[in-house]
């Protein structure tokens, strides 16, 4: 099944802190995958997934997935693949509850605060 996705990004993205990754736990074609989140926003993410890159197709719904956010929680997200360019995969989150979106926003605020504090 193919889903329509917007062409423009719906929110600001924040690069993750090295050595403190976020992960997306999901299953694609029956294979459990946990790509690293390179950058994250309230509406989507850029994933690094060299091992299982070929399992992803543009327009593919790969959810529900669990977004593992250090010290914040594990919101359920429904990503749709917007683009792929080895080893990166761009996803847009769809059908997300406000509670999950707020959890992501709090996590992003903490990441940005910790980056400022390290300077």
N, C-alpha and C positions, 0 to 999 in steps of 0.2 A: 504494500500500500504506500502511495506517495503522498506527502503532505506539502501544502503550499507554505513557503517560508518567505519572510520579508527580505528585501535586498539590503536594507540599511540596518546597522547595528542599533538595538533598542536601548542600550545603556553603556556607560563608561566601563572599561575593563581595567582590572588591577593585576599587574604581574605578581606572581606568588613569590614568597621569600625563599631563596635557595636553602636547601637542607631542611625545609619545613613544608613539604608538599601537601597539596590537597589531591584527592583521588576521586574518580568516578567509578563506582562498582556497578558493572552491568554484565549482561549476557547477550551475545550476538551469535546467532545461529547455533545456540546451545553451548557456546564456549564462554566461560567466565573470563572477563577482561577487567583490568583495573588501570586504565590509562592515567597518567599524571596530568593534573590540570596546570598548564603553563600560565594562563591568565584567566581571570574570572570576572564576570559582571552579573548583575541581577537578572539579565536576560539570556546569558549564554556563557560559553567558555571556549578556550582553545586548548585542545588536548594533544599530548605527545603519546603516540602509539605506534612505534616502529614494528613491533612484533606481529600485531594483528591488523595492520593498516588495511590490507586487502578485504577484510570483512565488512568494511564500511562503504556505503554508497550515498551519494548526494540525494537528499530528499528522504532518506531512511529514518524512521522512528526507531530509536534504540532504547526506549524506556518501557517500564519504569526503571530508574537507576537510583542508586544511593550516592549522594555527594558527601564525601567524608571531609569535614571541615574541622581541623584541629582546634580543640578547646571551645567549639561552638555547637557542634551537633552533626546530625546526618539527615539533611532534608532529602525528600523524595523528589526527583525531577524527571521530566519526560523530554529528553533531548531529541532534536531532529538535526541530522547532518546537513549543514549549509554548504560546506566546501571541504576539500581535502587536498593537501599538497605535502607529500611525504616528508617527514613522518608526522605532520600536523593535521589535525581534524578540527574544523570549526563547527560548533553545535549551538543551536538556539534552544532555550528551554521553553516548552509549551505546557499548557494545562497545569501551571504551578499555583498552589494555594498561597495565599498572602502570608501565612505563617512561615512557609518555606522561604519565600522571597525575603522576608524580614530577617530570617536566620542568616541568609547569604549576605545581606547588607551589613548586619552586625559583624560578621566575619571579615568582610572587606574593610570596614572601618578600623577594626583591630589590626589588620595587616598594614594599612596605611599609617596608623599611629606608631606601630612598632618600627616601620621603616624610618619615620621621622626621628624617632628616639635614638636610632643607631647612628644617625649623622652627627 
